[in-house]
Amino acid sequence: MSKKIILLLTLIVIVASFLRLWELGKIPLSPDWDEVALGYNAYSIMQTGRDEYGKFLPVILRSFDDYKPALYAYLAMPSISLLGLNVEAVRLPSAIFGILTVIATYFLARELFKKDNIALLASFFLAISPWHIQFSRVAFEANVGVALNVFGILFFLKAFKKPWFLFLSSLMLGLSLHVYQSEKVFVPLLISILVYSFRREFLTIGKKYISISIVIFAIICLPLILFTLTNKEALSRAKTVSIFSNSSIIEKNTDKIARDKVNNDILGLVLDNRRVEFAKYVAGGYLAHLDFNWLFIKGDIARHHAPGMGLMYLIELPFLLIGIYSLIFGNFNKKIKAFMILWFLIVPIPASITNDVPHAVRTINFLPILQILTAIGIISALQKISNLRIKYVIFVFFLLLFIFNFYYYLNQYFVQQNYFHARYWQ
């Protein structure tokens, strides 16, 4: 890395840090119930070694009978011990992991594409991302999961040259399972596409390193597996949000058939129709996360976005589309193409089998893919314009639009949110 690159990356990290740490305990203006639960359980374990229900060093927190993975509570202990039991201390781990993700995104994009300009732009867009800032400034466990996954991918790729990095990759991806429910579906899929996309390089690492990495991953997963097998309540959260367990939505579409035709001869038809409805709902839930209106205009529930904003800047839309086109049809390594496309495609899967879709938390692993694609789009667009004068005019035009878009977001999040969204933060 040249001094220029180090300087630019440092500036990006400073911007990311300011946007995540400034007034951390006051914006949003109060903790939501999940933050309270994580903070209090962290404090309880610090004081007694037990959570609020008396469980000793729990792997899972019963909390509001949603059985949260407990890792975030343990991560909050150092900040609570330093700052006291307050909102800022509980949110600080998420903010720190958000900053670390910005740094990791630079190195990941650089490892994938070998270009500093793409890497710097990707990390910059993540640093100012409304989606990422929203969840970095709140004790959302899923935000930590994003960081662990990005580091897990980075270390996996690094292992092709230095095999011991595979141990770190296993550690990161294993810990991600202890952060948020969706990761229990997403991480196995992520590991599968990593091994598939880079299967030749993976097999050159060596059996010893692969075997040890599998053991590390298995040891980290073991407490979760044992808890799930020995506690019937462990899957209560999944049953609450899953359309397969809570099928009232599907039943609305099949009850009429069931009422009208109740004899045994058409029972198979009713069951087949229910399967069709399940499939249609899952497909609809999946495609809902590719809705530009959700991404760029309205978002979902109020706690997941700034008022009057989507999850991304509207100015990013044309470059995101150019980036997707350039990745598919551009002159990039086929393995990188395959991995990026598959990574993009698996993200909505955990959310698609739940209700309340689209859902910004369950699909937060779209970060930093979207920022990398946007960076590719900007670089590709600039390369296509040969006339320097036209390039300069277009650059200034989009820069002005970006400044307006960014200023609007800062106002909506840091000024207007505490007024317009106060009730959603209790």
N, C-alpha and C positions, 0 to 999 in steps of 0.2 A: 504494500500500500504506500502510495506517494504521500508526501506531506499535505498536498492539496486535498486528496481523498480523505485523509485523517481529519483535516480541518472541517470539511463539509459534513462528514459523518458526526463529528463532535457537535456542530451547530444543530444538526437534526436531532440529536439526543437531547440537547439543551431545550429545544422547542418542545419535544415530546415530554420532557420532565416538567416543564412549566405548565403545560396543558393538563397534566395529570396530577400535579401536586398542589397547585395554587388553590387556596380555599377548599382543600380536600374535605374537611369536616363540615363545611357549610353549604357546599353545592354538590349534589342535591341537599336540600336544607334539613333533612332528617333521615335517619336510617329506616329502611323498610324492615319487615318482620324477619326476613331471612338473615339480614345483617345483625339484627338483635340476637337471634338464635346462635349464630356463629360466634359472635363476640362473647356472649354470656357463657356458652359452653367452653370456649377457650379459657376464659377466666376461671371457670369452675374446675377444669382439669388442672390448671396451673396451681390452684389453691389446695385441691384435694386428691388429684389424680383421677377424679371421676367426673362424668358429665352430669347434667341436671337430673338424670334419672338414676344416678349412682353406678353407672357402668364404668368399670376400671379401664382406663386408656382405650377408649372405644375406637374401632375402625370405622364404624357407622354411627352417626348421631340420630337418635330417634326423632328429636326435635318436634315438629308439628305432625308427627306420625308420617312424615314423608321420607324418613330414613336417608339423610344426606351423607355422602362420603365425608369423612372427618378431616381430611388433609388440610383444608383451608383453616380450620380452627387451630391446628397445630402451627401453621405458618403465621397466624396472627399473634401467637404468644410472645415472641420477642418484642414486637411493637407495643403490645399492651403492657408488658413489663417496663418498657422505657417511657411510654407516654401516658399510661394509665388506661382505665377502661372507658374509652370514649370513641366517638364515631371515626375520628381521624385515624386512630390506632387500628381499628378493625378494617378500614379501607386501605390502609397503607400497603399490605402485601399485594393486593390487586394492582395498585398503581405501580409498584416496583416491577412486578412481572410484566405489566404493560410496557414499561420502558425497556426492559430486557428483550421483549418481543420485537421492538423496533430495531434494536441492535442485531438480533438474530436474523431478522428478515434481510438485512443488508448482506450478511454472510451467506445466507441460504440462496438468495437470488444470484449472488456472485458465484457461488459453487455450481449452480445450475446452468447459468448462461455465460459465465466468464466475462461479463461486461460490467464495469463499474457504474456506467451511466444508468443502466437498468436497475442495478442494486441500490444506488443512491435514491433514485426516484421512487422505487418501491418502498423503501424505508421512510422516505419523507411523507408519502401519501398515507402510510400507516400511522406516522407520528401525528398527523392532523386529521385522521379518519374520525368522523362523527360516531360511527359504530364502535370503534375501538376505544375512543375516549369515554363514551357512555358507560362502558362496562369496566374500564380501567379505574374509574373514579368511584366505583361502588364495589362492595364485597361480593362480587359475582364469581363463584368458583369457576365457571366456564372460562373466564378470562385467563385464569392460571392454566387451565387445560390447553388453551391455544398456545401459550408460551412453551409448555412442556412438549407439545406436539411439534412445534417448529424446531425446537432444539433437537428433538428426537430424529426428525428428518435430516437436519443438518449433520448430526453425528453419524447417522447411517451412511450418508454420502461420503463423509470424511473417512469412514472405515475402509473404503476401497484402497486408500493409500496407507493409512495407519490403522490396522485391524482393531487395536484396543479401543478405538472410538465406538465400536459396536457395543461395548459394555455400557458406555454412557447412553447410547441410544436406547438400549433395553431399560435402563434405569428411568430415563425420562418418560418413555411410553408406558412403562409399568406404573409409575406414579400418577400419570394422567388418569388412569382408571380410578384412582382414589379421590378425584377432584369433583367430577360431575357425572350425573347419570348417563347422559348421551355418549360420553366417552366409552362406555362399556360396549357400545355398538360401533362407534366410529373408529376407535383405536385398532381393533382386529382387522377392520376393513383397510385402514391405512397401512398396517404392516403387510397385508396381503398384496396391495398394489405396489408397495416399495419393493418387495421381493420379486414380484412378477416383472415390473418394469426394468429392474436392474439385476435380473437373475444371473446373468453371466458374471458380472462384477461381484455379486454377492457370493457366488460359489468359489471365487478365487480368494476369499478372505481366509479360509481355512476352517476345518472341522472343529478344531480346539476352540477357536474364538466364537464360532457359531454356537457350539454346545454350551459353553460357559454363559453366553448371552441368553440362551433359552432358559438356563437354570436361574439366572438373575431375574428374568421376567416372571418365571413361574413362582419364585419365592415371594416376589412383591405381590403377585396376584393371589397367593394362597389365603391370606386373611380374609379377602373378599369372598372367595369361594367357600371357605368354611362358614363364614357368617351367613351366606345365602342358603347353605345346606342345612344349617342348624336353627334358622329363624324363619318361620313362615311369614313373618311380617316384612322380610327383607325386600320383597318385590311389591310391596303395597303401593309405592309411588308409581311403579310401572303399570300396575293394574288400574290406578286412578286415571292416568293420562293416555294409556294405550287404547286404540280403537278395537283391538282384539279382545281385551278384557272388559272394556266398557263399551258395549256395542249398541248403545241407545241410538246413536246417529244412524247406524246401518239399519236398525230395526224399524225406524221411521219409513224407510224406503221398501221394506219387505213385509211389514205388518198387514198391509192391505191384501197382498197375495195370500198370506197365511190365513186371514179371516175369511176370504172369499172361497178358498179351496183347502179344506181341512182334511179331506180323505187321504188315505195312505197312498193312493195311486199317484198323487202329484206332490207328495212330500219331497221327493228327490228334486223336483223342479224348484220348490221353495228354497231348498238348501243351495242349489246351484245358483239361484238368483242372489242369495245372500253373499255367496263367494264373489259373484260379479260386482255387487255393491261394495264389498270390501276392497276389491281390486281397483274399482273406480275411485274410491275415496283415497286410497294410498297414492294412486297416480295423481289425483288432484292435489293432495297435500304436497307431493314432491314438486309438481310444477308451480305451485303457489309461491315457492321460494325463488323462482326465476321471473317473478312479476316485477317489471320495472317500476310500477306504481308503488309497490311495497318498498323497493330498494331506494328509490330516489325522491318520492313525494310524501308518503304518509307514514311509513313504518307500521308497526303493529300497536301494542299497548303503550300507554304513555310513559311508563318507566323505562322503556327500551329506546327512546329517541327524544331529541329536543323538540319542543313545540314548533309546528310549522315546518318540520324537516323530515326527510327520510333517513336512511342509514348511510347514504353516500351523498357526495356533492353532485348536483345535477351536471356540473361542468365535466365530471368524470365520465359521463355516459358515452359520448362519441368515442373517446379514447379507449374505453373498456371494450366497445364493440370492435374497434380497429385492432385492439390487442388480441382478442379472441380469434379474429380472422387471420392475423399475422402469425399467431402461434400454430394454427392448424395448417396454413398454406405457406408459411414462411420457411426460410432456410435454417431451421433449428434441428438439433440432434433428435432423432426419432424416439429415443428412449426418454428424453426430457419431455417431448411432446406427449408421449403416452402417459407418463406419470402425471403431468400437469392436468391433462384432460380427465384422467381417472380420479385424481384428487378432487377436482371440481365436481365431478359427477357423484361421488360418494357422500359429499357433505350433507345434502338434504335427506339422506336415507333415515337417520335416527328420528328426525322430526316428522317425516312423512307418515309414520305409523302411530302418531299421536294426534290428539285433538288440539284445538286452538292454533291452527296453522294459517299463515306462515308465522314463524316464531324466531325472533332474532337471537335468543340465547342458545336454543338447540341447534342453530346453524351458524354459530359464531366462528366455526372452523372455515368458513369462507374467507376469513382473514388468515394470512395475507395474500391468498390467491388473487383476489380481486385487485389488490394494489399492484401486484406483479404484472398482471395483465394490462392494467392501466398504464404502467410504466412502459411496457412493450409497445402499447398503442401510440404513446407520445413519441417515442424514438422512431418507430416505423413511419408515422405521419411526417415527421421532420425530414426523414431520409428521402421520402417520395417527392419533396418539393425542392427542385434544383435552383430555382430563381431566388437569389438571396433577398431581393427587395420584397418579393411576395412572402417569403418565409418570415421576414422580419415583421411585416404587417400582420400576418396571421398570428405570430407569436405574441405580439403586443395586444391584439384583440382578445385572445384567449387568456392572457395574463390578467387583463382588466376584469374579465368575467370571473376569473378565479378569485381575485382579490375581493370582488363584491360578494361572491358566494361564501368565501371564508369569513368575511366580516359579518355577514348575515348569520352564519352559524354561531360565531362567538357570541353575538348578541342574544340569539335565541337560547343558547345553552347557559351561559354565565349570567345573563341578566333576566331574561323572561321566564326561564324554567321554574324558578322558585315561586313565581307568582301564578303562572297558568297551570302548572302541574303539582301544586302543593298538596292537594288532596290525595294524589296517587302515591305520595311519599308520607302519608299519614300526618 
